[in-house]
Amino acid sequence: MGTDHFGSPYFFNRSNSYINFWLNTGMAFAYIPESYIMKIKGIKRNEHGLADFAYIPLVFAAPKFAGFENNKEATLLCRAFSVSALAYSLCTDAKWGAIKLIPYKVHAGLDMASGVLALGAALVPQITKNKSARNTFIAMGLTGLIVGTLSLIGAKSKKGY
């Protein structure tokens, strides 16, 4: 038995094919053979562009579609998320970018940050009171996190993503 750099015990050779998942305490382990883990390949840049240009108008129109147009704070935040996503999408170094200022990986990171902010916005009292607004922001947050993460995974692939 050895210890890691946190002083926690581990009972396996770190060079074997098992992956160590730290749980909340940092002391618990789950051992899963790599052969059991699905190989996630991520998404390509063009697929990300399609996701962005579907996300932008949907988020802009979400207050009307979901029925919370009368909630000024939620409507303003949806419009701000949509316009900001449009701005950094058009400035991304990809085929769909009009002005190639932002590297693609930074764009994916901005999508993830936007997802975290949307999840945080779902906790704002004015938004939490309206169930459809809250659920819209949760969906926006999860979308940003998933698309951003899959894009970063795809960008690290050696298949020309």
N, C-alpha and C positions, 0 to 999 in steps of 0.2 A: 504494500500500500504506500502511496506517495501523497504529496499535497500539491495543490496548484498555487499560483501566485497570490491567491486570497487566503491561503492556509486551510482551504477545505480539502477533505480527503477524497481521493479518487481510487478506484479499485481496478483500473484497467490500464493497459498500455496505450498511451495516446496516439501511437502510430497505427493502431488497428483500424478496421473499417467501421467502427461505431462512432456515432455523433453524440456529443454531450449536450443535452438541453438543460439549461439552468432554469429552475422554477423560481417562484417568488423569493424563497429564502436563500437561494444560491447554494444550498446544501443538498438538495434533492437532484437525482439524476434520472434520466430516462434513456435507455439504450436502444437505438433503432438501427438495424443494419442498413447501410447505404443502398443495398439492393431493394429495400422496401420503400425508399423515398422516391416519389415521382420526380422525374427530371423536368423541371420547369424551364422552358426555353425563352420565356419573355415574349415581348411583342416587337415587331419591326417598326421602324420610324414611320413608314407610310400608314400602318395600322394605328399608330399613336396619333398621327395627324387626323385620321378619320374620327377617332375617339374625341379629340379636341374639338373638331368642328361640328360634332354632334352635341357635345357637352355645352358649348357656348350658347347656342340659341335655346336649348332646353332649359338651362339655368336662368337665362334672361326671361323666358316666358313662364317659368315655374310658378310665380305668384298667381298668374291668371289661371293656369292649368290646375293647380292644387287648391285654388280658392282662398288665398290669403292676401289678396291685393290690398285689402283694407288695413293690413298690418304694415305700417310704413317702414318700420325698422327692418323687418324681414325682406320686404320688397327692395329696399335700398341695398341691403347686403347681397341679395341675389344679383342685382344689376351690377354691383361692384365686383363680385366674383366673376361674372360673365365678361365684363369689359376688361378686367385685368388678365383673364385667361386669353382673351383675344389679343391683347397687347403683347404679352410675352410669347404667344404662339406665332404672331407675325414677325417677331424679332428673333426667332430661333433659326439656328444654322441647320436647316433641313429643307427638303423640296418645297414645302408649303410656306416657308418663311420668306416674307417680302424683303426684310432687312436682316441680314444674317449677322446679328450681334451676339446672341446668347448661344453657347454650346448646348447641344442636345441633352447632355447629362444634367446640366444646370436647369434646363427646362423641365426635365423629369423631376428633379428635386423641388422645383417650384410647384409642380403639381402635387407632390407629397405634402409640402408645406401648406398649400391651399386646402388640402384634405384635412390636415390637422386643425387649421383655422375654422373650417366649416363645422367640424365636430365640436369645436369649442363654442362656435356661434349657436349651436343647438342647445347649449346650456344657458344662454342669455335669457333672463326671466321673460322679456317681452316676446321672445320666440318660443320658449318652452310652453307658454300658456296656450298657444295655437298648435294643436296636434299635427296638422298637415304641414305647417311651417317647420316644426321640429323634425318631423320625419323627412322632409325635403333636405334639410341641412345634414341630417345623418347620411342620407343617400349620397349627397354631394361629397361629403367627407370620405365615405368609403370608396366612392368612385375615384377620387383624387389619389387616395393611398394605393389602391389596387393598380390603377393605370400607371402611376408614377413608379411603383415598385417593379411591375412587369417591364416597364420601359428601361429601367436601370439594368435589370437582368438581361434584357435583349441587347442593350448597348455593350455589355461585357462579353457577349457571345462572339465567337470568331467567324460567324457565318455572314458577315457583312450587314449586320443590322444597323 
